[in-house]
Amino acid sequence: MKSSSNFINPHFDLIRLSIQENIGKFVVALLILTYLATGFIIGIALQKGLTPFGPVISWIAGMGLAVIGQMIRGSLVYFGQANPYRLGNNAHWMGTAAALALTIYACYEVISLLSEQGISQAVQVSAVGFIIAGFFVEVFFLKELVKINQSILVNSPALYEQALNNERRLAEIKIKMTEASIALMHARRQRMGQALNNTEPQEAPPTLPDGQPPQALPEPEESKNSSRVLSGKVLNTVGEAYNLDNEQMDIFRQAVDEGLNDESLIRLIEGFSAKNRMEDKRKKNGIITDIKDFDLAQLFGNKGNGTGLGK
């Protein structure tokens, strides 16, 4: 019986080996040419739109913006290869998502620019097809790179153990950070409760000579609805600790005067604190918010009694 090697054309096998040996270099060169060609198409359209600035500046600015934009595109797609031996498949999906989003944007940009310059629809279709073909080259090449990285990781015990220990340590850091956040929340609640319990001492009621307690005096009108008396110092300390503004302090004082329990007051303060943090974050991002303090107190409190606070 003849060997199976007799059924293989040696010349064709040499071509196969040559393709496998040089396919990586060929794909990299093809991707570079794709990015440059796409940048050249966009640069020409941009140059025509920048002609009021002069021929030299329009060419430099148009081509520079277009080529650098495509370089950024390639960097985002393959940025995950900077750390190729991470566990999981995030590098592949993030790179694929970046390639898809940037390809859609590039197609929209080319169509918009060429339409503005009055270029025929046939040219636009050819340019878009060229960009889409480059997208598939990006994705397939990225997928093969991820498979090769995973194969190297699995077949190298030392490298695999190093990557596994790294993931374990990262997970431990996240767990510790979560535990610290929970401990901080409990500490703040405990501190708040201590501040609320730090009330001014009440004078002992006078007694009659025979040791009999006096008849209960009528309760002043202003204290009927209050179960505690907090000093101004305590209230100011709470306000400074949680960065409350004047309006929030007025609501807090009103809640104390109405005799709300400690749990309700703590929820009220935490609601104000969360609202202030959201406003600070939105201001940093340029977003204006108009959330009312009382609405936020309802959001963080118990809505059962209609005030957002539980008795």
C-alpha positions as CSV (number, residue, x, y, z in Angstrom):
1,M,0.0,0.0,0.0
2,K,1.4,3.4,-1.0
3,S,2.0,6.0,1.6
4,S,-0.4,8.9,1.9
5,S,2.5,11.3,1.2
6,N,2.4,10.1,-2.4
7,F,-1.0,11.8,-2.8
8,I,0.5,15.3,-1.9
9,N,1.9,17.5,-4.6
10,P,5.3,18.5,-3.3
11,H,5.2,21.8,-5.2
12,F,1.7,22.7,-3.8
13,D,2.9,21.7,-0.3
14,L,5.8,24.2,-0.7
15,I,3.2,26.9,-1.5
16,R,1.2,25.9,1.5
17,L,4.2,26.1,3.8
18,S,5.2,29.5,2.3
19,I,1.7,30.9,2.9
20,Q,1.7,29.7,6.5
21,E,5.1,31.2,7.0
22,N,4.4,34.6,5.6
23,I,0.6,35.0,6.2
24,G,1.2,37.0,9.4
25,K,3.5,39.5,7.6
26,F,1.1,39.7,4.7
27,V,-1.9,40.5,6.9
28,V,0.0,43.2,8.8
29,A,1.1,44.8,5.6
30,L,-2.5,44.6,4.3
31,L,-3.9,46.2,7.4
32,I,-1.4,49.0,7.2
33,L,-2.2,49.6,3.5
34,T,-6.0,49.5,4.4
35,Y,-5.5,52.2,7.1
36,L,-3.4,54.3,4.8
37,A,-5.8,54.0,1.9
38,T,-8.8,54.8,4.1
39,G,-7.0,57.8,5.5
40,F,-6.0,58.9,2.0
41,I,-9.6,58.8,0.8
42,I,-10.8,60.8,3.9
43,G,-7.9,63.2,3.6
44,I,-8.7,64.1,0.0
45,A,-12.3,65.0,1.0
46,L,-11.1,66.9,4.0
47,Q,-8.6,68.8,1.9
48,K,-11.3,70.1,-0.4
49,G,-13.3,71.3,2.6
50,L,-10.2,73.1,4.1
51,T,-9.2,75.0,0.9
52,P,-10.1,78.4,2.4
53,F,-7.0,78.0,4.6
54,G,-4.8,77.7,1.6
55,P,-3.5,74.7,-0.5
56,V,-0.6,73.8,1.8
57,I,-2.4,74.0,5.1
58,S,-5.4,72.2,3.7
59,W,-3.3,69.3,2.4
60,I,-1.3,69.0,5.7
61,A,-4.3,69.3,7.9
62,G,-6.6,67.1,5.9
63,M,-4.1,64.3,5.4
64,G,-2.7,64.6,8.9
65,L,-6.2,64.3,10.5
66,A,-7.2,61.4,8.3
67,V,-4.0,59.3,8.7
68,I,-3.7,59.9,12.4
69,G,-7.4,59.0,12.8
70,Q,-6.8,55.7,11.1
71,M,-3.7,55.1,13.3
72,I,-5.9,55.6,16.4
73,R,-8.4,53.1,14.9
74,G,-5.7,50.4,14.5
75,S,-4.3,51.1,18.0
76,L,-7.8,50.7,19.7
77,V,-8.5,47.5,17.9
78,Y,-5.2,45.8,18.9
79,F,-4.6,47.6,22.2
80,G,-5.5,44.4,24.1
81,Q,-2.3,42.8,22.7
82,A,-0.3,45.0,25.0
83,N,-1.2,42.5,27.8
84,P,-1.9,39.3,25.8
85,Y,-1.8,36.7,28.6
86,R,-4.8,37.9,30.5
87,L,-7.4,35.2,31.4
88,G,-10.8,35.5,29.9
89,N,-11.8,36.6,26.4
90,N,-12.3,40.4,27.0
91,A,-9.4,41.4,24.8
92,H,-11.1,39.8,21.7
93,W,-14.5,41.2,22.3
94,M,-13.3,44.6,23.2
95,G,-11.2,44.8,20.1
96,T,-14.0,43.5,17.9
97,A,-16.4,46.1,19.4
98,A,-13.9,48.8,18.7
99,A,-13.3,47.6,15.2
100,L,-17.1,47.5,14.5
101,A,-17.8,50.9,15.9
102,L,-14.9,52.6,14.2
103,T,-15.7,50.9,10.9
104,I,-19.3,52.2,11.0
105,Y,-18.0,55.7,11.8
106,A,-15.4,55.5,9.0
107,C,-18.1,54.5,6.5
108,Y,-20.4,57.3,7.6
109,E,-17.5,59.8,7.4
110,V,-16.5,58.7,3.9
111,I,-20.1,58.9,2.6
112,S,-20.7,62.3,4.2
113,L,-17.5,63.8,2.9
114,L,-17.7,62.4,-0.6
115,S,-21.4,63.4,-0.9
116,E,-20.5,66.9,0.2
117,Q,-17.9,67.1,-2.6
118,G,-20.3,65.8,-5.2
119,I,-18.6,62.4,-5.7
120,S,-20.7,59.8,-7.5
121,Q,-22.5,57.1,-5.6
122,A,-20.5,54.4,-7.3
123,V,-17.3,55.7,-5.8
124,Q,-18.9,55.9,-2.4
125,V,-20.0,52.3,-2.6
126,S,-16.5,51.2,-3.6
127,A,-14.9,53.1,-0.7
128,V,-17.4,51.7,1.8
129,G,-16.9,48.2,0.6
130,F,-13.1,48.6,0.9
131,I,-13.5,49.8,4.5
132,I,-15.9,46.9,5.4
133,A,-13.4,44.3,3.9
134,G,-10.7,45.8,6.1
135,F,-13.0,45.3,9.1
136,F,-13.2,41.6,8.4
137,V,-9.4,41.4,8.1
138,E,-9.1,43.1,11.4
139,V,-11.5,40.8,13.2
140,F,-10.1,37.5,11.8
141,F,-6.5,38.5,12.5
142,L,-7.4,39.6,16.0
143,K,-9.2,36.3,16.7
144,E,-6.2,34.3,15.6
145,L,-3.9,36.4,17.8
146,V,-6.1,35.7,20.8
147,K,-6.1,31.9,20.0
148,I,-2.3,31.9,19.7
149,N,-1.9,33.8,23.0
150,Q,-4.3,31.3,24.8
151,S,-2.4,28.4,23.3
152,I,0.9,29.7,24.6
153,L,-0.6,30.4,28.0
154,V,-2.1,26.9,28.4
155,N,1.1,25.1,27.2
156,S,3.4,27.1,29.6
157,P,2.8,26.0,33.2
158,A,4.9,28.8,34.7
159,L,3.2,31.5,32.6
160,Y,-0.2,30.0,33.3
161,E,0.4,30.0,37.0
162,Q,1.7,33.6,36.9
163,A,-1.5,34.7,35.1
164,L,-3.7,32.8,37.4
165,N,-2.1,34.3,40.5
166,N,-2.4,37.7,39.0
167,E,-6.2,37.2,38.5
168,R,-6.5,35.9,42.1
169,R,-4.7,38.9,43.5
170,L,-6.9,41.3,41.5
171,A,-10.0,39.5,42.7
172,E,-8.7,39.8,46.3
173,I,-8.2,43.5,45.9
174,K,-11.7,44.0,44.6
175,I,-13.1,42.0,47.6
176,K,-11.0,44.0,50.0
177,M,-12.2,47.3,48.5
178,T,-15.8,46.1,48.7
179,E,-15.4,45.1,52.4
180,A,-13.7,48.5,53.1
181,S,-16.7,50.3,51.5
182,I,-19.2,48.3,53.6
183,A,-17.1,48.9,56.8
184,L,-17.0,52.6,56.0
185,M,-20.8,52.7,55.6
186,H,-21.4,51.0,58.9
187,A,-18.9,53.2,60.6
188,R,-20.7,56.3,59.3
189,R,-24.0,55.0,60.5
190,Q,-22.6,54.2,63.9
191,R,-21.1,57.7,64.1
192,M,-24.3,59.2,63.1
193,G,-26.2,57.3,65.7
194,Q,-23.8,58.4,68.4
195,A,-24.1,62.0,67.4
196,L,-27.9,61.7,67.5
197,N,-27.8,60.1,71.0
198,N,-25.5,62.9,72.2
199,T,-28.4,64.9,73.6
200,E,-28.4,67.7,76.2
201,P,-29.1,66.4,79.7
202,Q,-32.5,67.1,81.0
203,E,-33.0,68.4,84.5
204,A,-34.6,66.0,87.0
205,P,-38.1,66.8,88.0
206,P,-38.5,68.3,91.5
207,T,-39.9,66.1,94.3
208,L,-42.2,67.0,97.1
209,P,-41.0,67.0,100.7
210,D,-42.6,63.6,101.4
211,G,-40.9,62.0,98.5
212,Q,-44.0,62.0,96.3
213,P,-43.4,63.1,92.7
214,P,-45.2,66.2,91.7
215,Q,-48.2,66.2,89.5
216,A,-47.3,66.2,85.8
217,L,-47.1,69.7,84.5
218,P,-48.6,70.5,81.1
219,E,-46.1,69.9,78.4
220,P,-45.1,73.0,76.5
221,E,-46.6,73.3,73.1
222,E,-43.2,73.6,71.4
223,S,-41.9,70.3,72.9
224,K,-45.0,68.1,72.2
225,N,-43.7,66.8,69.0
226,S,-40.0,66.3,70.0
227,S,-38.5,63.3,71.7
228,R,-35.0,64.7,72.0
229,V,-33.2,68.0,72.2
230,L,-30.1,68.3,70.1
231,S,-27.7,71.1,70.7
232,G,-26.7,73.4,67.8
233,K,-23.2,72.1,68.1
234,V,-24.3,68.5,67.5
235,L,-26.4,69.6,64.5
236,N,-23.5,71.6,63.0
237,T,-21.2,68.7,63.5
238,V,-23.5,66.4,61.6
239,G,-23.9,69.0,58.8
240,E,-20.2,69.5,58.4
241,A,-19.5,65.7,58.4
242,Y,-21.9,65.1,55.6
243,N,-21.4,68.5,53.7
244,L,-25.1,69.5,54.1
245,D,-26.2,72.9,52.7
246,N,-28.5,75.3,54.5
247,E,-31.7,74.0,52.9
248,Q,-30.8,70.4,53.9
249,M,-29.9,71.5,57.5
250,D,-33.3,73.1,57.8
251,I,-35.1,69.9,56.7
252,F,-32.9,67.9,59.1
253,R,-33.8,70.3,62.0
254,Q,-37.5,70.0,61.1
255,A,-37.2,66.2,61.1
256,V,-35.6,66.3,64.6
257,D,-38.3,68.6,65.9
258,E,-41.0,66.3,64.6
259,G,-39.5,63.5,66.7
260,L,-38.4,61.1,63.9
261,N,-36.5,58.1,65.2
262,D,-32.7,57.5,64.7
263,E,-33.1,55.2,61.7
264,S,-35.2,57.7,59.8
265,L,-32.8,60.5,60.5
266,I,-29.9,58.4,59.4
267,R,-31.7,57.5,56.1
268,L,-32.4,61.2,55.6
269,I,-28.8,62.2,56.1
270,E,-27.5,59.4,53.9
271,G,-30.0,60.5,51.2
272,F,-28.7,64.1,51.3
273,S,-25.1,62.8,51.2
274,A,-25.8,60.6,48.2
275,K,-27.6,63.5,46.4
276,N,-24.7,65.8,47.0
277,R,-22.2,63.2,45.7
278,M,-24.4,62.8,42.5
279,E,-24.5,66.6,42.0
280,D,-20.8,66.9,42.4
281,K,-20.2,64.1,39.8
282,R,-22.7,65.6,37.4
283,K,-21.2,69.1,37.7
284,K,-17.8,67.6,36.9
285,N,-19.3,66.0,33.8
286,G,-21.1,69.2,32.8
287,I,-24.6,67.9,33.7
288,I,-27.0,70.1,35.6
289,T,-29.4,68.5,38.0
290,D,-32.4,69.9,39.8
291,I,-33.2,67.0,42.2
292,K,-35.0,68.4,45.2
293,D,-33.8,67.5,48.7
294,F,-37.3,66.4,49.9
295,D,-37.7,64.2,46.8
296,L,-34.4,62.6,47.5
297,A,-35.3,62.0,51.1
298,Q,-38.4,60.2,49.8
299,L,-36.2,58.1,47.5
300,F,-33.9,56.9,50.2
301,G,-36.5,56.7,53.0
302,N,-39.6,54.6,53.7
303,K,-42.4,55.8,51.5
304,G,-45.1,54.2,53.7
305,N,-46.0,57.4,55.7
306,G,-45.9,59.8,52.7
307,T,-43.0,61.7,53.9
308,G,-40.2,59.3,52.8
309,L,-39.2,58.8,56.4
310,G,-40.1,56.0,58.8
311,K,-41.2,56.8,62.3
